């Protein structure tokens, strides 16, 4: 079961970041689809992490992660689309740990 664990940075405040692009900037071999994705906001962050789709904004989001919180997205088959997940924060330089399980 291939596994990827990494930490990424939300560099600029109020900017949407595509999860697949962020992950592949660090791990080019990372899959576009995963069986499980865990997104964890660093407990040292100064602001929440917002998670949503391409329409993500400060007022339109699916999940809000406070510092230290995590979101687990799991399916039976590798069908979690990393390219469909977007992240943003109201503060710069916020850290997010990403765990990807392929199959």
C-alpha positions as CSV (number, residue, x, y, z in Angstrom):
1,X,0.0,0.0,0.0
2,X,1.9,3.1,-1.2
3,X,1.9,5.9,1.3
4,X,2.9,9.6,1.0
5,X,3.3,11.9,4.0
6,X,4.4,15.5,3.7
7,X,4.0,19.0,5.0
8,X,3.0,21.8,2.7
9,X,2.7,25.6,3.3
10,X,-0.2,27.9,2.5
11,X,2.2,30.7,1.5
12,X,-0.1,33.6,0.8
13,X,-3.2,34.7,2.8
14,X,-6.6,34.7,1.0
15,X,-5.3,32.7,-1.9
16,X,-6.8,29.4,-3.1
17,X,-4.3,26.5,-3.5
18,X,-5.1,23.2,-5.4
19,X,-4.1,20.2,-3.2
20,X,-2.8,18.1,-6.1
21,X,-0.5,21.0,-7.3
22,X,0.8,21.6,-3.8
23,X,1.5,17.9,-3.3
24,X,3.1,17.3,-6.7
25,X,5.4,20.4,-6.2
26,X,7.0,18.3,-3.4
27,X,6.3,14.7,-4.6
28,X,5.9,14.6,-8.4
29,X,5.0,10.9,-8.3
30,X,2.0,11.4,-6.0
31,X,-1.2,10.0,-7.4
32,X,-4.2,12.1,-8.6
33,X,-6.6,9.7,-7.0
34,X,-6.2,8.2,-3.5
35,X,-8.0,5.7,-1.3
36,X,-7.5,8.0,1.8
37,X,-6.4,11.5,2.3
38,X,-5.8,13.0,5.8
39,X,-5.4,16.8,6.0
40,X,-4.1,18.1,9.3
41,X,-3.7,21.8,10.2
42,X,-0.5,22.4,12.2
43,X,-1.2,23.2,15.9
44,X,1.2,26.1,15.5
45,X,-0.9,27.8,12.8
46,X,-2.3,31.3,13.6
47,X,-5.4,30.9,11.5
48,X,-7.9,28.3,10.3
49,X,-7.5,26.3,7.1
50,X,-10.5,26.3,4.8
51,X,-11.2,23.3,2.5
52,X,-13.5,23.3,-0.5
53,X,-13.8,23.0,-4.2
54,X,-12.7,25.5,-7.0
55,X,-15.3,28.0,-5.7
56,X,-13.6,28.2,-2.3
57,X,-13.7,31.6,-0.6
58,X,-13.7,33.0,2.9
59,X,-17.5,32.5,3.0
60,X,-18.0,29.5,0.7
61,X,-16.2,26.4,2.0
62,X,-16.9,22.8,3.0
63,X,-14.7,22.3,6.1
64,X,-12.9,24.7,8.5
65,X,-9.9,23.2,10.3
66,X,-8.8,25.1,13.4
67,X,-5.1,24.7,14.3
68,X,-4.5,21.0,15.2
69,X,-7.7,19.8,13.6
70,X,-7.8,17.1,10.9
71,X,-10.0,15.9,8.1
72,X,-10.1,12.3,6.9
73,X,-11.5,11.5,3.5
74,X,-11.7,7.7,2.9
75,X,-13.2,5.5,0.2
76,X,-13.1,1.8,-0.5
77,X,-11.4,2.3,-3.9
78,X,-8.8,4.9,-4.9
79,X,-11.4,7.6,-5.9
80,X,-10.6,10.7,-3.7
81,X,-9.6,13.3,-6.4
82,X,-6.8,15.4,-5.0
83,X,-7.2,17.8,-7.9
84,X,-10.8,18.6,-6.7
85,X,-9.6,19.7,-3.2
86,X,-8.7,23.3,-2.6
87,X,-7.2,25.0,0.5
88,X,-6.9,28.6,1.7
89,X,-6.3,30.5,4.9
90,X,-6.7,34.1,6.1
91,X,-3.0,34.2,7.2
92,X,0.2,33.6,5.4
93,X,2.7,30.7,6.0
94,X,0.2,28.2,7.5
95,X,1.4,24.6,7.6
96,X,-0.7,21.6,6.6
97,X,0.3,17.9,6.9
98,X,-1.0,15.7,4.1
99,X,-1.2,11.9,4.3
100,X,-2.1,10.0,1.1
101,X,-2.8,6.3,0.9
102,X,-3.0,5.1,-2.6
103,X,-4.6,1.6,-2.4
